[in-house]
């Protein structure tokens, strides 16, 4: 169970902060030895500021190339504060057995500590382990998120006029329990709860690192988050070069590499609103994530162009163009939040020239 840091003594909070910064040092050191070319940083920083000011959740999605894409890329974009254990940023991993191993040795202990300070939300991968759906989501939530998350969720439930168990079960996908175990596992309910309560979660919708370096089809799990968290902003970004920093099967990162990152504008809520009115099921979730994934696809071309040293495409230039604020369309529960997001850059066809970078 995670500790409730909000009621910790000052010295214990300081110890948690120090521990998180100590684990961040290697990433920040590698950051100094890696050349980052970042376009559109202001879109993410503005979304983070709105997240802090309004308390609305934030979802970021991107491609996945290397072992330390997160938190390394976000640390480069946001600075060391992205690795602060007191921040609202979390990231997901479907490899719970890898990042939360059992055992008393030094290796498992260091891995678990790294996972704690990195603030991971664990998911069980179908086919890799037996996924059990809990009888009580309240107990499962407190076991994973501690009293602090339970208290925040209870406040949201009370505002909706529900008990906490009923509130959490609003995130459960109806259907056969065994067939939908992956969608209704505790990690998925925790993720929905955190975003609903105002946290920032980063996801790799591809579900794993791309060995071919091409974009892989997104999976419907993240679509469930998009379905159940309509108030959250969704910010896409795409990067290239992390496969050189931490190649597959490498044990140590490689310095003096170049990484290009392109961050798009928040995805317009109007693009996702109609899909959210459909019945909650796999097909609805898949349609949502595929629609959101188009923004990542559209960012890839200008990211590759910069990595190759070519002139940025018009799509890359438009990332910095000013855009007006407009209110989000009416949802099931009205909100005072005005969303400055508009449609992302124009979707371009992938470069048809053979191009494989190693």
Secondary structure by P-SEA (a helix, b strand, c coil): cccccccccaaaaaaaaaaaaaaaaaaaaaaaaccccccaaaaaaaaaaaaaaccbbbbbbbbbcccccaaaaaaaacccccccccccbbbbbccccccccccccaaaaaaaaaaaaaccccccccccbbbbbbccaaaaaaaaccaaaaaaaaaaaaaacccaaaaaaccccccccccccccccaaaaaaaaaaaabbbbbbccccccccccccccccaaaaaaaaacccbbbbbbbbccccccccccccccccbbbbbbbbbcccccccccccccccccaaaaaaaaaaaaaaaaaaaaaaaaaaacccccccccccccbbbbbbccccccccccccccccccccccccccccccc
